[in-house]
Amino acid sequence: MTGDSLDPIVLALVQNRLDNISLQMGWVMTRTARSPIFNQSHDFSCFIADPDGTLVSQADGIPIHTGGGGFAVRALLKAFAGKIDDGDVFLLNDPYVAGGNHLPDWVIARPVFAGGRLTAFTCNRAHQSDIGGGAAGTYNPAATEIFHEGIRLPPLKLIEAGETRDDLWQLLLINCRTPELLDGDLRAMIGSTRIGAERVAALVDELGIEATQRYFEGILSHADRRFRADLGGLPDGRYEAEEITDNDCFDKVEIAVRVALTVDGDRLTVDFTGSDPQMRGFKNSSLANTYSAVYMGLASFFEPDLPRNEGTFRNVEIIAPEGSVVNPRPPAPLTMCTVFIAHEIVHCIWKALAKADPTRSCAGWGKSVHGVTAGNGIGGGEPYVMYHWNSMPGGGAVEGRDGFNQIGHLIALGGLTLPNVETYEQLYPVRFVKQEFRCDSAGAGAYRGGTGIDYEVEVLEEAEYSFRGEGVGLPSGWGAAGGGTGAPGDMTLYPNGGEKFEAPPYGVRRFGPLRMTARSPGGGGWGDPKRRDPDRVLRDVRDGVVSRDKAAEVYGMTVSADGRTTVS
């Protein structure tokens, strides 16, 4: 039975079975993890790799996590060649030696054996609440080298032949500000991969080892054929794009990501030659992260049912010059890279592809302004780390659909869940005052961008603030096909009895009790605003996300106080 003669029905069933196993791992993680970053916000991803470390399923989680998952598995295969046994469980995170994307994302990888042979890996990549380093909450905006960012983990055996290495476990906990959370979260990660391994082993038992490997290859080959067919629909040529970040986390300075996409029949070259050198701050993109961002940008541009595995991109060559912002040399810091510079990479890919096929163009998504608050609970309780997810930006519009008014980072593509405010008020010393859609902030268009959020929260105790607000300042949600640009964001702190503080894009500060306000950026609009359906404009006015003045100025539609409309 060759790859070409595989039963297509069985092939589809195997793919769906693997995807369902990934989902089951995610359900286990959500229900058993201790940190809100997992059980509330789903900042983790589960995936399955074949015995060579090639990703075959990534059905659950966040695209920036999983696209580079194969790098991590291949790193542990290299580190432990000939020393991987049934009952082992591996842990890693380092971007330079372990195939990691950034240090906070720890990977638990469990080998799956059948008949004494390694047949697969079940994996969970999860963003830990804290990993030590120079700032609570895993993000240290003051970092100028990776050693400032937290504990570095090469591929390690956390569990050996079924026995947990207690010495290593204690080493991990003592390097974390919230060890009780880490203890529970690691157990949840391990449990999720165990459930996944049991399900994969059952599949291997049903199909047989040799047949399973052929179907794994069949899944990858099918994905390869699908993407080649998509590329065949694009005109051959070279398509260039650029995206700018206006700071290096310390100073105002323009740093560019530049890409050239060359379509040659059913092959694609993604060349970042010309991108600026690595920066001083922690937004440099590790190689695994750059590959993952490229894969995400490509996959999200085409059909939604395009397979999500490494076979999809077999025909894609990525050129990322060493020492550049998309492939830094150690010890450059890079904790922020999974959000920025990944956001800029995806925007570059979208901009370049839109030149080849304008009908699929997507407007830019707003960049986040949310920060991290860390301190002790009310009355000096247990240490906590709180992510202000609720101030997330608006998404970009596409033909046929407005941008999402509020959605997680672009690199999550909706996979990040906004937490429940009532739950957060029980967990942390905060009181939520406001979380509502902004007015007149969305990029105008036949399909408008997302609005972004007006956010206000009271922090009731002294805390440390780690600012990570790339969306502060310049607009980031650019328009497409004649659409307008979304409004920029800002964040302001009002300390009790003190002067207000305009938050910078990046930095670390400590304040007593205060009130924090934030306006997250709007997404870009798509198409000529004058072509917008009047009923949509009227609904936006009634919903309070477009003012009557803006409706008249931008959309040419007068809305009276009683709701009557006139189109000019």
C-alpha positions, -999 to 999 in steps of 0.1 A, spaced: 0 0 0 17 32 -12 10 68 -3 -10 72 -35 -31 41 -28 -42 49 8 -79 46 13 -91 83 12 -119 76 37 -96 60 62 -71 88 56 -98 114 65 -109 94 95 -73 92 108 -68 129 104 -101 137 122 -92 112 149 -58 129 155 -75 163 155 -100 150 180 -72 137 202 -56 172 202 -90 186 213 -93 161 241 -59 171 254 -70 207 254 -102 198 273 -81 180 300 -58 210 303 -86 235 306 -104 215 333 -73 207 354 -49 236 351 -46 258 381 -37 292 365 -64 314 350 -41 320 320 -50 284 311 -84 275 326 -98 310 317 -78 323 287 -66 291 270 -31 303 265 -18 269 256 -18 246 225 -19 208 221 -4 190 191 8 157 178 40 149 159 52 118 141 83 99 153 105 121 132 92 152 149 70 164 120 37 181 131 7 161 119 -21 176 140 -26 210 158 -64 211 162 -65 229 196 -49 261 206 -31 291 193 -14 292 159 18 309 169 24 281 195 18 251 172 32 262 138 68 258 152 60 228 174 81 205 152 112 225 160 108 215 197 102 178 191 132 176 166 154 193 192 147 167 219 151 139 193 186 153 186 194 158 223 183 123 233 190 102 202 189 66 212 179 75 248 141 79 244 121 52 263 85 43 270 74 62 301 97 92 295 83 128 294 103 157 282 103 194 291 119 223 272 116 260 264 148 275 251 146 293 217 183 289 209 190 253 217 156 236 222 134 247 193 113 270 216 96 302 204 101 321 237 109 312 273 75 314 289 61 288 265 71 255 281 67 223 260 58 190 276 64 162 250 55 126 256 67 98 233 42 72 223 54 36 219 38 6 203 54 -28 200 86 -13 215 88 13 187 85 50 189 54 59 169 45 96 178 47 124 203 18 141 221 27 176 232 14 206 251 29 240 247 17 264 275 26 299 285 35 298 322 23 325 346 58 332 358 93 317 351 114 340 372 135 367 354 136 404 360 99 411 361 69 392 374 46 376 348 73 363 324 76 396 305 106 418 314 105 450 291 139 460 305 156 429 292 186 434 269 197 397 269 179 364 273 194 359 308 171 387 320 140 369 309 137 338 331 149 302 334 163 286 303 155 249 297 172 227 271 155 194 263 152 177 297 137 144 310 112 155 335 99 120 339 122 91 333 107 56 328 76 67 346 94 82 376 93 120 381 126 136 387 118 154 420 151 173 420 143 189 387 107 195 397 119 214 428 144 234 407 115 246 385 93 256 414 120 275 432 126 296 401 89 307 399 72 335 418 39 315 419 51 279 425 18 266 436 3 276 402 33 261 383 30 228 403 -6 224 393 -1 236 357 27 212 350 7 183 363 -22 194 340 2 195 311 16 161 318 -19 147 323 -31 161 290 -3 145 271 -9 112 289 -45 112 277 -33 120 242 -8 93 242 -33 67 253 -56 77 224 -28 77 199 -16 43 211 -52 30 206 -52 43 171 -18 25 164 -32 -7 178 -62 -6 155 -42 3 123 -9 -14 130 25 4 133 34 3 96 -1 14 84 -1 42 110 32 56 96 19 54 61 -13 73 70 8 99 89 27 104 56 -5 104 37 -19 132 59 13 153 53 12 146 15 -24 156 12 -17 189 29 12 194 6 -10 189 -25 -37 212 -11 -13 241 -6 4 236 -40 -30 238 -56 -37 271 -38 -3 286 -49 -11 274 -85 -40 299 -85 -17 329 -79 2 346 -107 39 340 -107 59 369 -95 77 387 -67 55 405 -41 71 427 -15 58 442 18 71 460 48 58 464 84 73 488 109 76 488 147 83 523 160 104 513 190 131 489 203 114 488 238 136 516 250 138 544 224 117 556 195 133 541 164 118 525 133 126 488 129 114 472 97 104 437 88 107 433 51 96 403 31 97 393 -6 73 365 -16 83 348 -49 56 326 -64 70 301 -90 44 277 -101 35 256 -70 66 267 -50 69 297 -27 100 315 -13 96 338 17 127 360 19 133 383 48 166 396 35 166 434 40 149 432 74 166 453 101 192 439 124 182 424 158 172 450 183 182 458 219 148 450 233 129 417 237 109 417 205 134 398 184 118 367 168 133 333 173 137 312 142 109 288 153 86 317 160 94 333 126 85 300 108 53 297 129 43 333 120 49 327 83 29 295 84 1 313 102 1 342 77 0 318 47 -26 295 61 -50 322 72 -49 338 37 -64 308 19 -93 285 24 -103 279 60 -102 241 56 -65 241 45 -48 214 66 -28 227 95 3 206 97 39 208 85 31 190 53 12 221 42 44 240 39 68 215 24 70 236 -8 78 268 11 114 280 15 120 306 43 151 328 42 157 345 76 191 361 77 210 354 110 215 384 131 183 400 119 151 409 138 136 376 125 165 354 134 187 369 162 220 357 175 222 348 212 219 362 237 194 386 222 162 388 243 129 377 227 101 371 251 77 395 234 83 378 200 52 356 200 30 387 199 55 412 184 74 408 160 51 379 150 22 404 144 44 424 120 55 392 102 18 381 96 9 416 84 38 415 60 27 381 46 -9 394 42 2 426 25 24 407 0 -2 381 -8 -28 408 -13 -7 421 -42 -10 387 -58 -47 382 -50 -65 414 -39 -98 396 -35 -85 379 -4 -69 409 12 -74 414 49 -72 447 68 -47 451 96 -55 441 132 -50 465 160 -20 459 183 -26 452 220 -21 477 248 -27 453 277 -1 450 305 6 427 334 0 435 371 17 415 398 16 417 436 1 401 467 -36 395 473 -58 415 495 -43 417 530 -10 404 519 -23 371 504 -5 348 480 15 363 451 -5 367 419 1 377 383 -28 392 364 -29 397 326 -52 425 316 -66 405 286 -99 425 287 -83 455 269 -77 436 237 -79 453 203 -102 452 173 -96 429 143 -93 438 107 -122 435 82 -123 413 51 -147 414 22 -180 402 35 -173 406 72 -166 434 97 -136 431 119 -142 416 154 -148 444 178 -126 428 205 -104 398 200 -72 384 214 -38 390 198 -36 385 160 -12 356 165 -40 337 183 -66 342 155 -94 339 180 -78 311 200 -73 332 231 -103 335 253 -111 367 272 -116 360 309 -147 364 330 -145 396 349 -164 383 379 -139 354 383 -110 379 381 -125 400 408 -126 369 431 -90 359 422 -73 393 423 -74 426 442 -92 444 413 -126 459 406 -138 463 370 -155 496 362 -158 495 324 -154 472 294 -173 484 264 -168 489 227 -152 522 216 -170 547 195 -156 561 162 -124 541 165 -130 514 139 -114 518 105 -142 528 81 -151 507 51 -177 488 32 -169 465 60 -155 483 90 -128 473 114 -133 462 149 -138 489 174 -114 481 202 -123 485 239 -128 513 265 -114 496 296 -113 508 332 -102 488 363 -94 497 399 -63 480 414 -69 479 451 -33 470 463 2 481 456 15 462 425 42 460 399 32 469 364 49 454 333 38 475 303 37 457 270 16 481 249 28 481 213 -7 495 204 1 527 223 8 556 200 7 551 162 -23 535 145 -18 498 138 -49 485 121 -43 496 85 -71 496 59 -73 474 28 -90 479 -6 -98 515 2 -108 511 38 -97 534 66 -72 529 94 -83 521 130 -77 545 158 -46 541 180 -46 530 216 -35 545 249 -32 536 286 -33 559 316 -28 552 353 -44 574 380 -26 566 413 -47 574 444 -35 608 456 -8 610 429 -3 624 394 -16 606 364 9 584 345 7 579 307 19 544 302 47 539 277 47 510 252 72 491 274 85 495 309 83 483 345 70 505 373 55 500 408 24 519 421 1 519 450 -36 515 446 -49 532 414 -74 534 386 -62 522 352 -79 532 319 -70 519 284 -84 523 249 -73 495 227 -67 501 190 -93 497 163 -89 474 133 -87 485 97 -116 487 74 -121 470 40 -134 487 9 -149 521 1 -169 534 31 -195 549 8 -204 513 -3 -213 503 32 -249 489 36 -270 517 52 -286 492 75 -252 483 89 -244 520 95 -277 525 112 -271 495 135 -236 509 143 -251 542 153 -278 526 174 -252 504 191 -231 534 199 -200 523 180 -204 550 153 -215 585 162 -241 604 141 -215 629 131 -191 601 119 -219 584 100 -226 616 81 -189 625 75 -175 591 65 -205 570 53 -226 599 38 -256 589 60 -276 613 82 -292 597 112 -317 618 131 -322 616 168 -353 595 163 -334 570 141 -346 582 107 -319 580 80 -310 599 49 -283 588 25 -264 615 6 
